[in-house]
Amino acid sequence: MGEDYAVSIGADEAGARIGAHIAEAEERVQEAARLARQLSSLRRTSHSRDGAVSVTVDVAGRVTALRIQAFAMLGSPDALASSILSCIAEAQVQAGRGFVEAAAAVWGPESELTGHVRQAVGGDRPPRPG
């Protein structure tokens, strides 16, 4: 019982295992590149209830467009500011959900990586009232 047992495999089997690992790594690189392409173009837009304000954000939540209709200026500055901030927050939530959807399409909805993305962006939160 005190003997050491070594597992030995043939060169062909070792080569096949290495080849399988390389193929898996290449597939993951392709998946990551596909996800990066999807995320680079991901944009989400939110509109105020009255249509006076619309805000578009990218996947990182950065504002890429802000549109304010002329009639928005008829209200108070505080109301306009609140409307802008609400639209930004809602668009950011939507962008986070888009990130989760893109991750789920690449890695699967139940994968550990998608779970990390979901947790990081709060992908299970309901939309904020606008």
PyMOL commands that set and color helices and strands:
alter all, ss='L'
color gray80, all
select helices_A, chain A and resi 11-40+70-74+77-107+112-121
alter helices_A, ss='H'
color red, helices_A
select strands_A, chain A and resi 43-47+53-58+63-68
alter strands_A, ss='S'
color yellow, strands_A
deselect
rebuild
show_as cartoon
